[in-house]
């Protein structure tokens, strides 16, 4: 595969691709209220015109999820706190802008503004090859981004779970077990 660094063995590249497709097909859209927009993209490990990648190649699998004040949409406590604060600020600003002492939650204008408040949440699984002290490692990261729509910049990712495998171990790992570890990110 052309997006992996030449030092990554073909067998490892193929194994990572099989796992990435399994994440796409059997994991990323299994959480509640996905929008059905899952995608799998290559993560380049090839230096290009002065750009030096931080890893040696892999894949990023993403899916958008509905988001809102209802905690059943949230992936962790930090997500709930962020949305609660965003909603409180919205209410305060709405009352100020409309010179209200009290909110009429049945008002059509309020309901329209309220519906537009929350952008979708991005759930992302990144699988890549890294090298630490000349040992190749396969790293898997489960992250959620609810603060930076529509850009979903990596620096705003909230890491839910990280797994690291030496390459020989990854070549023998049971992918179903790895998916279970990701699903149980809160444990």
N, C-alpha and C positions, 0 to 999 in steps of 0.2 A: 504494500500500500504506500502510495507516494507521500502521504502526510506524516509518516513515522520517520524518525531519524534512522539513518542507515545502520546504526549500531543495535537496533532493536530486531531480534530474530523474527523471521517470517512466521514461524509457528506461534510465537507470542502475539504478534500482530493479529493473526487469524483468531486466536483464542479470545483476545480482547474484543474483536468485532462480534464474535458469536455472543459473548456476554452482553455487549452493548445492545444488540438486537433483541436479546431476551429482556433486558430492562425496558426497551421500547414497547415490546409486545405484551409483557406479562407483569409489569410493575408500574411504570410512570403514570398510567391512566387509571390505576386501581383505587386511588384515593377518592373521597367524596367530591362530587360536583366538578369534575374536570370538564374543560371546554371542548375536548376532543381535537385539540390542535397539537398533539405530540410531534416532536421532530427529533431527528438524530443528525448531528453535524460532526464533521471531522475537526479534531483539535490538532493543529499543525505543530510538529516538532522539528521542522526544517528552518534553519536560519535563512532569512530573505533580506536582501539589500539593507544590511545594518541592523535588522531586527533579530534579536537572539531570544528564542523561546525559553520559557522557564521549565519546560518539560520536554519529553522526547516523542510526543505524539499520543493520540488517544481519541476519545469521542465525548461529546456532550449531548445528553438527552434531556429535552425540556418539555414541559406541559404547563399550560395556564389553567388556573383554578379560580372559581368564583370567590369573591372576597366581600366582607361586609362586617357589620357590627355584631352579628350573630356569632358567638364563639365556636359554633360547630364548623365554621369555615376556617378556623385558625389552626395553624400547625404547631404552635407552642405558646407558652405564656408571654414571651416577648412580642409575638404577633398580636396577641389579645391586648396587651398594654398599649402598643402602638396604635391599633385601631380605636381603642377606647379614647385615647388622647386626641386622635384625629377627629373623632365624632364630637367630643366635648368642644374642641376648638371650632368645629363647624357650627354647632348649635349657638355658641357664643357670638360668632361672626354673623350668623343669619339673623339673630335677634337684633344685633347692633345695626346691621345694614337695613333692616326692615322696620327699625324703631319699634320693636315689640317688647312687651313685658312678659309675655308667655307664648309658647309655641302651640300652634294648632296642628297637631300631627296629621290631621285629615285634610289639611289644605293642599290643593293640587300643586301649587308652586313649591311648597316645602317638600312634598313627596318626590317631585322631579329632581330638585337639587340634591335631595338625600340619595336618590338612586345613582346619581352621577359622582358621588363622593369617592367611592372605592373602586380603584382599578384592579384588574385581576392580579392574583398572586402567581409568581413563577416558581415552579418546583423544578429543580435541576439535579441531574446525576452526572458527574464528571468522572470519567475513567481514563487514567493516563499512566504513562511510564515515566518514572523519575529515576534519578541516579544519585545515590548517597554513598560517598566514599567508595566509588567504583562498583557498587552493588546496585543492580537494577531492581526497582520496586514497582509494583502495580498499586496505584492509589485510587481509591473510590471515595467520592465525596458526595453526600446528599445535602443540598442546600435549598433554602427558600428565600425569595426576594419579594417583599411586599411594600417596600418603601420607595422604589425607584422607577415605577412604571412611567412611560412605556420603554425606558432605556434598559432597565434591569442590569445595571453595571455590576460587575463582579465584586467590587469593593463593598457593595451593600448587601451581599449575600449573607444570610444567617445560616451558619453551618449546623446542620442537625446531626450528622453522623459522618465519621471518617474511618475508613478501613484501609489498612496497608498490608500488602502481602509481598514477600520475596517472590521473584518470578517462578521459581520451582514450585513453591506452595500454590501460587495462583493457577498454575497449569494443572494442578490436581484438585482444586477446590470444587466443592459441589455448589453450582450456581444457585440452586434453590435455597440452600442454606444462607448464601450471601444475600439473596433477596429478602429472606426472612429477617436478617439482621438489619437491613435497611428499613423494612416495614416497621420494625420495633425500635425506631430511632429514639424514642422517648425513654427507653429503658436503660 
